Amino acid sequence: MTIFVNPWAFLFWVLASWIIGVLGRNTRFGFIGNFLIAFIFSPVVGVIVLLAADNWSKPVRERRRRRI
C-alpha cells in the first residue's frame, strides 16, 4: 500500500514544527523535544505542550561571566 503525501502539506508540517521548536528552546524540553513532539504528533499538540511547559533558565551564578 502506497501512501501519497502532498509535498506542500509535509513542508508546512515540518516548518510549523521547526517554529514550535524555536519558540520552545528555553523551556524544559528544549528545541529538540518541542520539535519532535510537534513533528510526531501534530503542530497543534506541539503548541499545547509549548504553552503548558514551564520556562527553563540557568541559575544566576552560571549566567554570570567568569572573571579571570
C-alpha positions in Angstrom: 0.0 0.0 0.0 1.4 3.3 -1.1 0.8 6.4 0.9 0.8 9.6 -1.1 1.5 12.8 0.9 1.2 16.3 -0.6 4.7 17.8 -0.5 3.3 21.2 0.4 1.4 19.8 3.4 4.6 18.0 4.5 6.7 21.2 4.1 4.1 23.1 6.2 4.2 20.4 8.9 8.0 20.5 9.1 8.1 24.3 9.1 5.4 24.6 11.8 7.3 22.0 13.9 10.5 23.9 13.5 8.9 27.2 14.5 7.5 25.5 17.6 10.9 24.1 18.4 12.5 27.5 18.1 9.8 29.1 20.4 10.4 26.3 22.9 14.1 26.4 23.1 14.1 27.9 26.6 11.5 25.5 28.0 12.0 22.3 29.9 12.0 20.1 26.7 14.3 22.4 24.6 14.3 22.7 20.9 14.6 19.0 20.1 11.9 18.0 22.5 9.4 20.5 21.3 10.3 19.9 17.6 9.8 16.1 18.0 6.5 16.4 19.9 5.2 18.8 17.2 6.5 16.7 14.3 5.4 13.3 15.6 2.0 14.2 17.0 1.0 17.4 15.3 1.8 21.1 15.4 -1.4 21.7 17.4 -0.3 19.3 20.1 3.1 21.0 20.0 1.5 24.4 20.6 -0.4 22.9 23.6 2.8 21.4 25.1 4.6 24.7 24.4 2.0 26.7 26.3 1.9 24.2 29.2 5.7 23.9 29.6 7.4 26.0 32.2 10.4 28.2 31.4 13.8 26.7 32.0 16.5 29.1 32.9 20.0 28.6 34.2 20.8 29.6 37.8 22.1 33.1 38.4 25.7 32.1 39.2 26.0 30.2 35.8 24.8 33.2 33.9 27.4 35.5 35.3 30.5 35.9 33.4 33.5 34.4 35.0 36.3 36.8 35.5 39.9 35.6 35.1 
